[in-house]
């Protein structure tokens, strides 16, 4: 039995990924910071709940102890993330971004996955087929963001793309350091979720496809890569 933990899993892409992996036979932990929302989601799906706030070291450590006590972990999906938008759902652009806003976005999107990886790495290394999926974004691609006339080039924000570019680097460095892991960054596509005020152009079912695929990699699968549903992406 494959045991999987998904952070930020009580809604959106995390919820859909959990649903699909449960259907594939995984035992799934929903890592949620809100106990009541997490409980409802876990009951709906038939998953297990573990309280986990990726911005809090103590919370992450407690979650790791709880999962270890239940038997261990094979797959980690670092899904929890935030964007930087104003009250009217506009992306915070370069003229208005602040150091504090950048810190807040990085705390969830970059430091969060590092906290979780650090805490759960001993469990993953005991698995016969450990897998890590880091949710990145097409906006993390310096190549794509630099191409005039493309949607990624038109995106005005600073904090979110910078954080996801950092996630890509974290992915590469962990993959080199731990060759037993299959660890990759994935771009789900512009999916309608609460993160973007449901402005995305595809469904969570479509967005979760690449996450689910990469979460089920075998020992011979790729590692240290950056993928969307069509294949490798340019850094």
C-alpha positions as CSV (number, residue, x, y, z in Angstrom):
1,X,0.0,0.0,0.0
2,X,1.3,3.4,-1.0
3,X,0.9,6.1,1.6
4,X,0.7,9.7,0.4
5,X,0.6,13.1,2.1
6,X,-0.8,16.1,0.3
7,X,-0.4,19.6,1.8
8,X,-3.2,22.2,1.4
9,X,-5.5,19.3,0.5
10,X,-9.0,20.3,1.8
11,X,-9.9,22.0,-1.5
12,X,-8.9,22.7,-5.1
13,X,-6.0,20.8,-6.7
14,X,-5.0,19.2,-3.4
15,X,-8.5,17.8,-2.9
16,X,-8.8,16.5,-6.5
17,X,-5.4,14.9,-6.3
18,X,-6.4,13.2,-3.1
19,X,-9.6,11.9,-4.7
20,X,-7.7,10.5,-7.7
21,X,-4.9,8.9,-5.7
22,X,-7.4,7.3,-3.3
23,X,-9.1,5.8,-6.3
24,X,-5.7,4.5,-7.5
25,X,-5.4,2.6,-4.1
26,X,-3.2,5.0,-2.1
27,X,-3.7,5.7,1.6
28,X,-3.9,9.5,1.6
29,X,-3.3,12.0,4.4
30,X,-4.8,15.4,3.9
31,X,-2.4,18.0,5.3
32,X,-4.7,20.8,6.4
33,X,-4.2,23.8,8.8
34,X,-7.9,24.2,9.4
35,X,-9.1,21.3,11.5
36,X,-12.9,21.6,10.7
37,X,-12.4,22.0,6.9
38,X,-9.9,19.2,6.9
39,X,-12.2,16.9,8.9
40,X,-15.0,17.5,6.4
41,X,-12.8,17.0,3.4
42,X,-11.3,13.8,4.9
43,X,-14.8,12.4,5.6
44,X,-16.0,13.2,2.1
45,X,-13.0,11.5,0.5
46,X,-12.4,8.6,2.9
47,X,-8.9,10.0,3.6
48,X,-7.0,10.6,6.8
49,X,-6.5,14.1,8.3
50,X,-3.3,15.4,9.7
51,X,-3.1,18.9,11.0
52,X,-0.3,20.7,9.2
53,X,0.5,24.4,8.7
54,X,3.5,24.6,6.4
55,X,4.5,28.0,7.8
56,X,4.9,26.6,11.3
57,X,7.9,24.4,12.3
58,X,6.1,22.8,15.3
59,X,3.0,22.0,13.3
60,X,5.1,20.3,10.6
61,X,7.1,18.3,13.1
62,X,4.0,17.1,14.9
63,X,2.5,16.0,11.5
64,X,5.6,14.1,10.7
65,X,5.5,12.3,14.1
66,X,1.8,11.4,13.5
67,X,2.4,10.0,10.1
68,X,5.4,8.1,11.3
69,X,3.4,6.6,14.2
70,X,0.9,5.3,11.6
71,X,3.5,3.5,9.6
72,X,5.5,5.9,7.3
73,X,5.3,7.7,4.0
74,X,6.0,6.9,0.3
75,X,4.8,10.0,-1.6
76,X,4.8,13.7,-0.6
77,X,2.9,16.3,-2.7
78,X,3.9,19.8,-1.7
79,X,0.7,21.5,-2.9
80,X,0.0,24.3,-0.3
81,X,0.5,27.7,-1.9
82,X,-0.6,31.3,-2.0
83,X,-0.5,34.1,-4.6
84,X,-0.3,37.9,-4.0
85,X,-3.6,39.6,-4.9
86,X,-5.4,42.7,-3.7
87,X,-8.9,42.7,-2.2
88,X,-10.4,43.2,-5.7
89,X,-8.6,40.1,-7.0
90,X,-5.9,42.0,-8.9
91,X,-2.4,40.6,-9.0
92,X,0.0,42.8,-7.0
93,X,2.5,44.1,-9.6
94,X,6.1,45.3,-9.5
95,X,5.2,48.8,-8.5
96,X,3.3,47.7,-5.4
97,X,5.1,44.6,-4.2
98,X,6.8,45.0,-0.8
99,X,9.4,43.0,1.1
100,X,6.8,41.9,3.6
101,X,4.5,40.6,0.9
102,X,7.4,38.7,-0.7
103,X,8.3,37.2,2.7
104,X,4.7,36.1,3.2
105,X,4.5,34.4,-0.2
106,X,7.9,32.8,0.2
107,X,7.1,31.5,3.7
108,X,4.3,29.4,2.3
109,X,5.5,28.6,-1.2
110,X,9.2,28.0,-0.7
111,X,10.0,27.8,3.0
112,X,6.9,25.6,3.5
113,X,8.0,22.8,1.1
114,X,11.5,23.0,2.6
115,X,10.1,22.6,6.2
116,X,7.9,19.7,5.1
117,X,10.7,18.0,3.2
118,X,13.1,18.4,6.1
119,X,10.6,16.8,8.5
120,X,9.4,14.0,6.3
121,X,12.7,13.1,4.6
122,X,13.6,10.4,7.1
123,X,10.3,8.7,6.4
124,X,10.6,9.0,2.7
125,X,14.1,7.5,2.7
126,X,12.7,4.4,4.4
127,X,10.3,3.9,1.5
128,X,11.1,1.4,-1.2
129,X,9.9,3.9,-3.8
130,X,9.9,7.5,-2.4
131,X,8.4,10.2,-4.6
132,X,8.1,14.0,-4.1
133,X,5.9,16.3,-6.3
134,X,6.5,20.0,-5.8
135,X,3.7,22.1,-7.3
136,X,5.4,24.8,-9.4
137,X,3.9,27.0,-12.1
138,X,4.5,27.9,-15.8
139,X,5.3,31.3,-14.4
140,X,8.4,29.8,-12.8
141,X,10.0,29.4,-16.3
142,X,12.4,32.2,-16.9
143,X,12.3,31.2,-20.6
144,X,8.6,31.5,-20.9
145,X,8.2,34.7,-18.8
146,X,10.9,36.3,-21.1
147,X,9.0,35.6,-24.3
148,X,7.0,38.7,-25.4
149,X,3.4,38.0,-26.6
150,X,2.8,35.0,-24.3
151,X,0.5,34.8,-21.3
152,X,3.4,34.2,-19.0
153,X,5.2,37.3,-20.2
154,X,2.0,39.3,-19.6
155,X,1.7,38.3,-16.0
156,X,2.6,41.4,-13.9
157,X,3.3,39.8,-10.5
158,X,6.6,39.4,-8.8
159,X,6.1,37.4,-5.7
160,X,4.4,34.3,-7.0
161,X,6.7,33.7,-10.1
162,X,9.8,34.3,-8.0
163,X,8.6,31.9,-5.3
164,X,7.9,29.1,-7.9
165,X,11.2,29.7,-9.6
166,X,12.8,29.1,-6.2
167,X,10.7,25.9,-5.8
168,X,12.2,24.7,-9.1
169,X,15.7,25.3,-7.7
170,X,14.9,23.5,-4.5
171,X,13.6,20.6,-6.5
172,X,16.8,20.3,-8.5
173,X,19.1,20.5,-5.4
174,X,17.1,17.9,-3.5
175,X,17.1,15.6,-6.5
176,X,20.9,15.8,-6.7
177,X,21.3,15.3,-2.9
178,X,18.9,12.4,-2.6
179,X,19.1,10.2,-5.8
180,X,16.9,7.5,-4.2
181,X,14.0,10.0,-4.4
182,X,12.0,10.7,-7.5
183,X,11.5,14.5,-6.9
184,X,10.0,16.7,-9.6
185,X,8.3,20.1,-10.1
186,X,5.1,20.2,-12.0
187,X,3.0,22.9,-13.7
188,X,-0.7,22.1,-13.4
189,X,-1.8,24.8,-15.8
190,X,-4.0,27.9,-15.2
191,X,-6.6,26.1,-13.1
192,X,-9.7,27.7,-11.6
193,X,-9.1,27.6,-7.8
194,X,-9.4,29.9,-4.8
195,X,-5.7,30.8,-5.2
196,X,-6.4,32.9,-8.3
197,X,-10.0,33.9,-7.5
198,X,-11.2,31.1,-9.8
199,X,-10.0,33.0,-12.8
200,X,-8.3,29.9,-14.3
201,X,-9.3,28.5,-17.6
202,X,-9.2,24.8,-16.8
203,X,-10.9,22.5,-14.2
204,X,-9.2,21.0,-11.2
205,X,-9.6,17.6,-12.9
206,X,-7.4,18.9,-15.7
207,X,-4.9,20.6,-13.4
208,X,-4.5,17.5,-11.2
209,X,-3.6,15.2,-14.1
210,X,0.1,15.9,-14.1
211,X,0.3,15.9,-10.3
212,X,-1.4,12.4,-10.1
213,X,0.8,11.1,-12.9
214,X,4.0,12.2,-11.2
215,X,2.9,11.0,-7.8
216,X,2.8,7.5,-9.2
217,X,6.3,7.4,-10.6
218,X,8.3,4.2,-10.1
219,X,12.0,3.9,-9.2
220,X,13.0,4.3,-12.9
221,X,11.0,7.5,-13.3
222,X,12.6,10.9,-13.9
223,X,13.9,13.1,-11.1
224,X,15.1,16.7,-10.9
225,X,12.7,17.7,-13.7
226,X,10.1,20.3,-14.4
227,X,7.0,19.0,-16.2
228,X,3.5,19.9,-17.4
229,X,1.0,17.4,-18.9
230,X,2.8,17.6,-22.3
231,X,6.3,16.9,-21.1
232,X,9.4,18.8,-19.9
233,X,9.3,22.5,-19.6
234,X,12.2,25.0,-20.2
235,X,13.7,26.4,-17.0
